[in-house]
Amino acid sequence: MPWTAFDARNQLYNESTSTSQLEPWNGPGGQPPSFVIDAIDNIESKVALLAYCHANSLPVISSMGAGCKSDPTRVFIGDISASTDDPLSRSTRRRLRLKGVKSGIPVVFSAEKTAPGKATLLPLPEDQYARGSVNELGVLPDFRVRILPVLGTMPAVFGLCVANHVMLSLTSYPGHGEYIASKGREKMYEGILAQLQGLEERLARSIFKETESDSESTFDATGLRIPITSDDVGYLIDEVYRGRSVISGLASRLALVRWRRPEGQWVDAQSVPGQKSVRLDLGELVCVTRDEMLRHEKLVLKGDARPEEVYGEEVVGLVERRREEERGFRVQRG
């Protein structure tokens, strides 16, 4: 193909280079990228590239992690919201969601699950820590210091899937794109949000009744506003708590609930008569089942018990780890 031309650039990709690296060929009015292939391991560059392509309607496909994978029959192409069992995919999904991108990006991923005896990272030798902060040992800023062990054939399988997708897409081949669909969990998120709304209304009435000196007074909590959206629900359920109850590990009939009983002035009167809202931060919510939510409401939110008195050290520790992780990503939410 002697007419083929190459514009090879040995450059790192980041948000500041997006326009120059993906601009139309030969400047304005030229040929825009027909397809973008993301095969980046660095999470910051990966998310920046996918977010840019999504925002600018550039066709893109992303290769997720092949590390520690060994079964080629478990490699799939699907929407990024459907990707599972891959730390790189989960991290990418979570960061993209913070940028408002929940779906619409095809990815190649492996649904192979970890198991005892399969490849994992070995502990980092002490002499590596002695050389300095682990985060500073990378060759380039923001790049991972350690890479998961990779079976040599698996990246090739991922690459073939990517190449196949691009060729079928560019030629509009019949049946192309009929891959694993997105999770379609919006209705579930809306149901969990409505459930949380009802819980906050019940809690407001209960606490107001406890603190109000006039026993005849009542608090109308109907329509109480909460600063949580269905997108926030999806972020917490799928990305922070991995779609499982933090108490039992169950994955069905999920709900969100405050981890601790609210203190101080947590109900705010609004300028519009009859409208009130509650102060509620995403970090205060944990994922549980509906039955666990009702028990937690009775013992902790309306009772006198503290979570540490109701649950074991393992559950309390897991909640703290998940909340700490969420706090780290909160910076990116802006």
C-alpha positions as CSV (number, residue, x, y, z in Angstrom):
1,M,0.0,0.0,0.0
2,P,2.5,2.7,-1.2
3,W,-0.1,5.5,-0.7
4,T,0.0,5.0,3.1
5,A,1.5,7.8,5.1
6,F,2.6,7.8,8.7
7,D,2.8,10.6,11.2
8,A,4.6,8.8,14.1
9,R,5.1,10.8,17.2
10,N,7.0,9.7,20.2
11,Q,4.9,11.7,22.7
12,L,3.1,11.1,25.9
13,Y,-0.7,11.7,25.8
14,N,-2.5,13.9,28.3
15,E,-5.2,16.5,28.3
16,S,-2.9,19.3,27.2
17,T,-1.9,17.4,24.1
18,S,-5.3,16.2,23.1
19,T,-6.0,18.8,20.4
20,S,-2.6,18.7,18.7
21,Q,-2.4,14.9,18.6
22,L,-5.9,14.3,17.4
23,E,-6.5,17.2,15.2
24,P,-7.5,16.6,11.5
25,W,-4.8,15.5,9.2
26,N,-3.1,18.6,7.5
27,G,-5.0,21.0,9.8
28,P,-8.6,22.4,9.7
29,G,-10.7,20.9,7.0
30,G,-8.5,17.9,6.7
31,Q,-9.2,14.2,7.5
32,P,-10.1,13.7,11.1
33,P,-9.1,10.4,12.8
34,S,-11.2,7.5,11.4
35,F,-10.6,5.6,14.5
36,V,-8.7,5.9,17.8
37,I,-7.2,2.8,19.5
38,D,-6.5,3.1,23.2
39,A,-3.8,0.7,24.4
40,I,-2.5,2.8,27.2
41,D,-1.7,1.3,30.6
42,N,-1.3,4.7,32.4
43,I,-4.7,5.5,33.9
44,E,-4.4,9.3,33.7
45,S,-3.6,9.2,30.0
46,K,-6.2,6.5,29.3
47,V,-9.1,8.4,30.9
48,A,-8.1,11.7,29.3
49,L,-8.0,10.1,25.8
50,L,-11.4,8.3,26.2
51,A,-13.1,11.4,27.7
52,Y,-11.8,13.5,24.8
53,C,-12.9,11.0,22.1
54,H,-16.3,10.7,23.8
55,A,-16.8,14.5,24.0
56,N,-15.7,15.0,20.4
57,S,-17.5,12.1,18.9
58,L,-14.3,10.4,17.7
59,P,-14.7,6.6,17.2
60,V,-12.6,4.8,19.8
61,I,-12.1,1.4,21.3
62,S,-10.2,0.8,24.5
63,S,-8.1,-2.3,25.5
64,M,-8.5,-3.0,29.2
65,G,-6.1,-5.1,31.4
66,A,-4.6,-8.4,30.2
67,G,-2.5,-8.7,33.4
68,C,-3.0,-12.0,35.3
69,K,-5.4,-13.2,32.6
70,S,-4.9,-16.6,31.0
71,D,-8.2,-17.7,29.4
72,P,-8.7,-16.4,25.8
73,T,-12.3,-17.7,25.8
74,R,-13.2,-15.1,28.4
75,V,-12.1,-12.1,26.4
76,F,-15.1,-10.0,25.2
77,I,-15.9,-6.8,23.4
78,G,-18.7,-4.8,25.1
79,D,-19.7,-1.4,26.5
80,I,-17.4,-0.1,29.2
81,S,-20.3,-0.2,31.7
82,A,-20.5,-4.0,31.2
83,S,-16.8,-4.7,31.8
84,T,-16.0,-6.8,34.9
85,D,-13.3,-8.5,36.9
86,D,-10.5,-6.2,35.9
87,P,-8.9,-3.5,38.2
88,L,-7.9,-1.3,35.2
89,S,-11.4,-1.4,33.8
90,R,-13.0,-0.6,37.2
91,S,-10.6,2.3,37.7
92,T,-11.2,3.6,34.2
93,R,-15.0,3.3,34.6
94,R,-14.9,5.1,37.9
95,R,-12.9,8.1,36.6
96,L,-14.9,8.4,33.4
97,R,-18.1,8.4,35.5
98,L,-16.7,11.4,37.4
99,K,-16.3,13.2,34.1
100,G,-20.0,12.4,33.2
101,V,-19.2,9.4,30.9
102,K,-21.1,6.3,31.9
103,S,-21.3,4.3,28.7
104,G,-20.9,4.5,25.0
105,I,-17.3,3.4,24.8
106,P,-16.5,-0.1,23.4
107,V,-13.8,-2.0,25.3
108,V,-12.0,-5.3,25.1
109,F,-11.9,-6.9,28.5
110,S,-11.5,-10.3,30.1
111,A,-14.2,-11.6,32.4
112,E,-11.8,-14.2,33.8
113,K,-12.0,-14.3,37.6
114,T,-9.1,-14.6,40.0
115,A,-8.5,-17.8,41.8
116,P,-6.0,-19.4,44.2
117,G,-2.8,-20.3,42.4
118,K,-3.2,-17.8,39.5
119,A,-0.6,-15.1,38.8
120,T,-0.5,-12.2,41.2
121,L,2.0,-9.5,42.2
122,L,4.7,-10.6,44.6
123,P,5.4,-8.4,47.6
124,L,7.7,-5.5,46.8
125,P,11.2,-6.2,48.3
126,E,12.3,-4.0,51.2
127,D,15.2,-2.7,49.3
128,Q,12.8,-1.0,46.8
129,Y,11.2,0.9,49.6
130,A,14.6,1.9,50.8
131,R,15.3,3.7,47.5
132,G,12.6,6.2,48.2
133,S,8.8,6.6,48.1
134,V,7.3,3.8,46.0
135,N,5.3,6.4,44.0
136,E,8.5,8.1,43.0
137,L,10.2,5.0,41.6
138,G,8.5,5.2,38.2
139,V,10.4,6.2,35.1
140,L,7.8,8.8,34.2
141,P,5.5,10.9,36.4
142,D,2.0,9.4,37.0
143,F,3.0,6.0,35.5
144,R,2.5,2.8,37.5
145,V,5.6,1.6,39.2
146,R,4.5,-2.1,39.1
147,I,2.8,-3.9,36.3
148,L,0.7,-7.1,36.8
149,P,2.4,-10.2,35.3
150,V,1.2,-10.9,31.8
151,L,1.0,-14.2,29.9
152,G,2.5,-13.3,26.5
153,T,-0.4,-14.6,24.4
154,M,-3.1,-12.5,26.1
155,P,-2.1,-9.0,24.9
156,A,-2.1,-10.4,21.3
157,V,-5.6,-11.8,21.8
158,F,-6.7,-8.3,23.0
159,G,-5.0,-6.7,20.0
160,L,-6.7,-9.0,17.5
161,C,-10.1,-8.2,19.0
162,V,-9.3,-4.5,18.7
163,A,-8.1,-4.8,15.1
164,N,-11.2,-6.9,14.2
165,H,-13.5,-4.3,15.7
166,V,-11.9,-1.4,13.8
167,M,-12.0,-3.2,10.4
168,L,-15.7,-4.2,10.8
169,S,-16.6,-0.7,12.0
170,L,-14.9,1.1,9.1
171,T,-16.5,-1.2,6.6
172,S,-19.9,-1.2,8.2
173,Y,-19.9,-5.0,8.2
174,P,-23.4,-6.6,8.9
175,G,-23.9,-7.5,12.5
176,H,-21.0,-5.3,13.7
177,G,-21.4,-3.8,17.1
178,E,-23.8,-6.5,18.5
179,Y,-21.7,-6.9,21.5
180,I,-22.3,-7.1,25.2
181,A,-24.7,-4.3,26.1
182,S,-24.3,-1.8,28.8
183,K,-25.7,-2.8,32.2
184,G,-28.9,-0.9,31.8
185,R,-29.1,-0.4,35.6
186,E,-30.7,3.1,35.5
187,K,-34.0,1.9,36.8
188,M,-32.3,0.1,39.6
189,Y,-30.4,3.4,40.5
190,E,-33.7,5.4,40.4
191,G,-35.3,2.8,42.7
192,I,-32.4,3.0,45.2
193,L,-32.6,6.8,45.1
194,A,-36.3,6.7,45.8
195,Q,-35.7,4.3,48.7
196,L,-33.0,6.6,50.1
197,Q,-35.4,9.5,49.8
198,G,-38.0,7.7,51.8
199,L,-35.4,6.7,54.4
200,E,-34.3,10.3,54.9
201,E,-37.9,11.4,55.3
202,R,-38.5,8.8,58.0
203,L,-35.3,9.7,59.7
204,A,-36.1,13.4,59.7
205,R,-39.5,12.8,61.3
206,S,-38.0,10.5,63.9
207,I,-35.2,12.8,65.0
208,F,-37.5,15.9,64.9
209,K,-39.9,14.1,67.2
210,E,-37.1,13.3,69.6
211,T,-35.8,16.8,69.8
212,E,-39.1,18.8,69.7
213,S,-40.3,19.8,73.1
214,D,-43.9,20.3,72.0
215,S,-45.3,16.8,71.7
216,E,-48.1,18.1,69.5
217,S,-45.7,19.5,66.9
218,T,-45.1,17.5,63.7
219,F,-42.5,17.8,61.0
220,D,-43.7,17.6,57.4
221,A,-40.8,15.7,55.7
222,T,-42.8,14.9,52.6
223,G,-40.7,15.8,49.5
224,L,-37.6,16.4,51.5
225,R,-34.8,17.1,49.1
226,I,-31.6,15.1,49.1
227,P,-28.4,16.2,47.3
228,I,-28.0,12.9,45.6
229,T,-28.6,11.9,41.9
230,S,-29.1,8.6,40.2
231,D,-25.6,9.1,38.8
232,D,-24.3,9.4,42.3
233,V,-26.1,6.2,43.2
234,G,-24.5,4.3,40.3
235,Y,-21.1,5.6,41.2
236,L,-21.4,4.4,44.8
237,I,-23.1,1.1,44.1
238,D,-21.0,-0.1,41.2
239,E,-17.6,1.7,41.5
240,V,-17.1,2.3,45.2
241,Y,-18.9,-0.8,46.7
242,R,-18.4,-3.1,43.6
243,G,-22.2,-3.9,43.5
244,R,-22.2,-5.8,46.8
245,S,-23.4,-5.2,50.3
246,V,-20.6,-4.0,52.6
247,I,-22.1,-6.1,55.4
248,S,-22.9,-9.5,53.8
249,G,-21.3,-9.3,50.4
250,L,-24.7,-10.0,48.7
251,A,-25.4,-8.5,45.3
252,S,-29.2,-8.4,45.2
253,R,-31.9,-6.0,46.5
254,L,-29.3,-3.4,47.2
255,A,-29.8,-0.1,49.0
256,L,-27.9,2.9,50.3
257,V,-28.0,4.1,53.9
258,R,-26.2,6.5,56.2
259,W,-23.4,4.8,58.1
260,R,-23.8,6.9,61.1
261,R,-26.7,8.8,62.7
262,P,-26.6,12.5,61.6
263,E,-25.7,15.1,64.2
264,G,-26.2,18.8,64.5
265,Q,-28.3,20.9,62.0
266,W,-28.6,18.5,59.1
267,V,-32.0,19.6,57.8
268,D,-32.0,23.0,56.1
269,A,-35.0,25.3,55.5
270,Q,-35.1,26.7,52.0
271,S,-36.1,30.1,50.8
272,V,-39.2,28.7,49.1
273,P,-41.8,27.9,51.7
274,G,-42.4,24.2,52.3
275,Q,-39.1,23.1,50.7
276,K,-36.5,21.6,52.9
277,S,-33.3,19.7,52.2
278,V,-30.9,17.5,54.1
279,R,-27.1,17.7,54.3
280,L,-25.8,14.4,53.0
281,D,-22.4,13.6,51.6
282,L,-21.6,10.7,49.4
283,G,-19.0,9.5,51.9
284,E,-21.7,9.1,54.5
285,L,-23.5,6.4,52.5
286,V,-22.7,2.7,52.4
287,C,-24.2,-0.1,50.2
288,V,-26.3,-2.7,52.0
289,T,-29.2,-5.0,51.2
290,R,-32.7,-3.7,51.8
291,D,-33.2,-6.0,54.8
292,E,-29.8,-4.8,56.2
293,M,-30.9,-1.2,55.6
294,L,-34.1,-1.7,57.8
295,R,-32.1,-3.2,60.6
296,H,-29.4,-0.5,60.4
297,E,-32.2,2.1,60.4
298,K,-33.7,0.6,63.6
299,L,-30.4,0.0,65.5
300,V,-28.1,2.9,64.4
301,L,-30.1,5.7,62.8
302,K,-33.1,5.6,65.1
303,G,-31.5,3.8,68.0
304,D,-28.6,4.4,70.3
305,A,-26.1,1.9,68.8
306,R,-22.9,2.8,67.0
307,P,-21.9,0.8,63.9
308,E,-18.9,-0.5,65.8
309,E,-21.2,-2.0,68.3
310,V,-23.5,-3.7,65.7
311,Y,-20.9,-5.0,63.2
312,G,-17.6,-6.8,63.5
313,E,-14.2,-5.4,62.9
314,E,-14.1,-6.8,59.4
315,V,-17.2,-5.0,58.3
316,V,-16.1,-1.7,60.0
317,G,-12.7,-2.0,58.4
318,L,-14.1,-2.6,55.0
319,V,-16.4,0.4,55.3
320,E,-13.4,2.6,56.2
321,R,-11.3,1.4,53.3
322,R,-14.1,2.0,50.8
323,R,-14.8,5.5,52.3
324,E,-11.1,6.3,52.2
325,E,-11.0,5.2,48.6
326,E,-14.0,7.3,47.7
327,R,-12.5,10.4,49.4
328,G,-9.5,9.9,47.1
329,F,-11.7,10.0,44.0
330,R,-13.8,12.9,45.4
331,V,-11.0,15.3,44.4
332,Q,-11.6,14.3,40.7
333,R,-15.3,14.9,41.0
334,G,-14.6,18.6,41.5
